[in-house]
Amino acid sequence: MSTPSAGLPDTGALYIGLMSGTSLDGVDGVLMRHEQGTWSTLTHAHRPLPPPLRQALLDLNTAGHDELHRSAEAAQALVVLYAAVVHALCTEAEVLPTEVRAIGAHGQTVRHRPDLAYTWQLNNPALLAELTGIDVVAEFRTRDIAAGGQGAPLVPAFHQALFGQPDRTVAVLNIGGMANVSILRPSQDPLGFDCGPGNALLDLWCETQTGHAYDANGEWGAMGSVREDWLTDALAEPFFSLPPPKSTGRDLFNPGWLARWLAPHGLPDGPLGDAEVARDVQATLCELTARSAALALQQHAPDATEVVVCGGGALNGDLMRRLGEQLPGVRVGRSDAHGLDVMQVEAAAFAWLAWRHVARLAGNVPAVTGARGPRVLGALYPAR
C-alpha cells in the first residue's frame, strides 16, 4: 500500500500501528514506512486474544465488582500481547526497535460515553514503551472529546489519504464490532460517523447458539431467513435516526440490547434449541448490519459510486452479499483491491495518527467528530 501524504512534512521513519477492536478477535499490528511523501506497509502481524483475556475485556464493558483491579490486570495482559505483536513485526521485517519512530497503540475500548464527555480505552502505554524500547503514542480519543467531540470515528482523514479519488465520491465502510462510514468527496474534507452494529451482535448470537466465536464467512446465518417484522423492530432503535456526528459501541449494542429486541418475539437470549429459528435470528442480525449501513450511505452519500469495505465484516461473504443487494448500482468491494488487507486498515490508521502526533499535526476532523476545532491527538510515552 502506498498513499500520498499531501505534501505534509516527512519523518523518513518507521511507525507501528496496533489495534484491538470491539470485535475482540485479537490484536492487529502493521509496520509502515513514511518517506518521500508516501506511506508503505512493510509487514502485518496478528495475535488472537487468549480466551480468559477476551472474556475479561468483554466483562468490563458492563459494570461489575472490583472493576479498577480487573481493568488494571486486563490492561497489563493486553499490553504484553501488544508487545508480542511489535516483536513479531520487527522480527519479520528485520528491523531493530531503535529504528521505529513510534508505536500508535489504540487500546481496548471498554466504555464509550461521549454523551458524558468520556471514553475509556484500556491500555498501559508506559509498560508498552518499557517492553518494546519504542516511543508510544496512546489516548487518541480523549483530546477530541475534551474539545466537545465524539472522539470517533478518527479514521476518515486516513481513509481520505488512502482511498479518496479526485473525480468521484467514494465511501469506506469499516465493519468491526461496530460499523462506521467515511464519505470521501473530491476537494472536500471527509465526513464520517458510526452507523450501527457491525459484528458484535452477530458474534454474540453465534457464540450463544453454536459455541463458535463467529460465523465463518456468514455460512450459518446464510441458511436462515430474514424476519422482516423482527428487522423493523431492530431498525426502530433511536440511534439509527440520530444525525451525525454520532458514535456508538458496546455501551448500546450489547447483550442487553439483544435481549430487549428478542423478548417481544417470545425468544430468549440464551440457547434456543430450535436450529431454524436460531439461524433466522442470525440472518436478521446480518441484514440489520447491512441495511443500517446502506440506509446511512443512501442518506448521506447518495453520490457514492464505490463502497470500500474493511474490517472483519469484509470476510463475511453473506454480509458482503447483503450489502451489494442493498446498494444497487454501487460497486461494493474489499480494501484488498486498493492494496491494503481488510484486517490492516485500522491498525495502519493508528500508525498514521502516531505520525500526526509526532509531527504536531491535527488528527481529528471537526466536521466528523463535532469537536470545536482541529486537535493534535494522543499522549506520548517516550521509551528513552
Helices and strands as residue ranges (DSSP letters): E 2-4, E 13-19, E 26-35, E 38-48, H 51-59, H 67-93, G 97-99, E 100-105, E 108-113, G 114-116, E 118-122, H 125-132, E 136-138, H 140-146, H 156-163, E 169-175, E 178-184, E 191-197, H 200-210, G 216-218, H 219-222, H 228-235, G 238-241, H 255-262, G 263-265, H 275-300, E 304-310, G 312-315, H 317-326, E 331-334, G 335-338, H 345-358, H 366-369, E 379-381
